[in-house]
């Protein structure tokens, strides 16, 4: 276990929830520029360590950072627009925002945007902008897209309710840049009835995992032995999908490599 993670866990064990919250707010809102400069210089290339020092749940509570590193390492220095749904901290405006600052340090030339149903404007700063609204309000989302322009990465860490995840994906994925990446966190809610999921019918298409699993065959739609098949938008615009514990990456692109049937069937 990394030293930084052990120290964080030891500190958390010695403080109550209120004390931890006050420390997070103080560090997040009082020393942003020095934090960013120091973290960028010292550990800017390690998303796992950035997740720890910024107090996000992407490493320690979950183990997402290592997967983000796999898919985002080659993108770190590009100029991107990154949108994360869910800023954290519940109703307190000053709370949360750790992931936004983590992404700002990791993507050193990108702009980071966040959506939350609560006011999180205290987290607005250079290269970070927040919007207040619901992830299933299409009028609100359309305005967010208009204000951001091209969106290159979407990370859904919002309500985690299955119906919300799917509605947001249906709206934002077509508006993602041509080679963008769409990420959904906490897909374990697909199996929880209180979140609209099911552990009995694992193929239900109204759950996050059921829906995304159903898209996998579309990667090979040109190989379908059906002349009457009409490819969907997702068939034609998803080129890769990666599934991890509680996490899904959907890579957008033109799925137009063509069929290998003629070559194989002549053998």
C-alpha positions, 0 to 999 in steps of 0.5 A, spaced: 500 500 500 502 506 498 505 511 503 500 516 502 494 512 502 497 509 509 498 516 512 491 518 509 487 512 512 491 513 519 489 520 519 482 519 517 481 514 523 484 519 528 479 524 526 471 524 526 467 526 520 466 533 522 473 534 523 475 531 516 470 535 513 473 542 515 480 540 513 478 538 506 474 544 505 480 548 508 485 545 504 480 545 498 479 553 498 485 556 501 491 553 498 488 551 491 494 555 487 500 552 491 497 545 492 496 545 484 503 547 483 506 542 488 502 536 486 503 537 479 511 538 480 511 532 485 506 527 483 503 530 476 503 523 473 501 519 478 493 519 478 493 514 484 497 519 488 493 525 486 486 521 488 489 520 495 492 527 496 486 531 493 481 526 497 477 523 492 474 516 492 477 514 486 483 510 489 482 507 496 474 507 497 474 505 489 480 502 485 478 506 479 485 511 478 489 505 475 484 504 470 483 511 468 491 511 468 491 506 463 486 509 458 488 517 459 495 517 460 496 518 452 491 524 453 494 527 459 498 533 455 492 534 450 488 540 450 481 537 452 474 539 455 473 534 460 466 534 464 465 530 470 457 529 473 457 529 480 462 534 484 461 531 491 460 534 498 452 534 498 448 540 499 454 544 502 457 549 496 464 549 499 465 541 500 467 536 494 470 538 488 476 533 489 476 530 483 475 536 479 482 539 482 485 532 481 483 532 473 485 539 473 492 537 475 493 531 471 490 534 465 495 540 465 493 543 458 485 541 459 479 545 461 475 541 467 467 542 468 463 539 473 455 538 474 451 537 480 444 538 482 447 543 488 451 549 488 458 548 487 460 555 484 466 556 490 470 551 486 470 555 480 477 557 478 482 557 473 481 551 468 475 549 473 468 551 471 461 548 475 454 548 472 448 547 477 443 542 474 440 535 473 443 530 469 437 528 466 434 535 465 436 535 457 434 543 457 440 544 462 445 539 459 444 542 452 446 549 455 452 546 458 454 543 451 453 549 448 457 553 453 463 548 453 463 547 446 466 540 444 466 535 450 472 530 449 471 526 456 465 525 460 465 521 467 458 520 470 459 520 477 452 522 478 446 519 482 448 512 479 441 511 479 440 506 472 435 510 469 439 517 470 445 513 467 442 511 461 438 517 460 444 522 460 448 517 456 443 517 451 443 525 450 451 526 451 454 520 447 452 523 441 454 530 442 461 527 445 467 529 440 468 524 434 474 520 438 471 522 445 471 517 451 465 516 455 466 513 462 460 511 467 462 509 475 459 505 480 456 500 475 454 496 481 448 499 482 446 495 476 444 490 481 441 494 487 433 494 486 433 500 490 437 504 485 433 501 479 437 495 478 436 487 479 441 481 481 435 476 478 435 478 471 442 480 469 440 482 462 435 487 463 436 493 458 434 498 463 440 497 468 447 500 466 450 493 465 445 490 462 444 496 457 452 496 456 453 489 455 447 489 449 452 494 445 458 489 445 455 485 439 454 492 435 462 492 435 462 487 430 455 488 426 458 488 419 459 481 421 452 479 422 449 474 417 443 478 416 441 482 410 436 486 413 440 488 419 440 496 420 446 498 425 444 503 430 448 509 432 451 506 437 453 500 432 456 505 428 460 510 433 463 505 438 469 502 437 471 499 444 468 498 450 472 496 457 469 493 463 472 493 470 469 492 477 464 498 478 467 502 471 465 502 464 469 506 458 466 507 452 470 509 446 467 513 441 469 513 433 467 511 426 466 503 427 467 502 419 473 497 418 469 493 414 467 485 414 472 480 414 467 475 412 469 474 404 476 473 406 475 467 411 469 464 407 473 463 401 478 458 405 
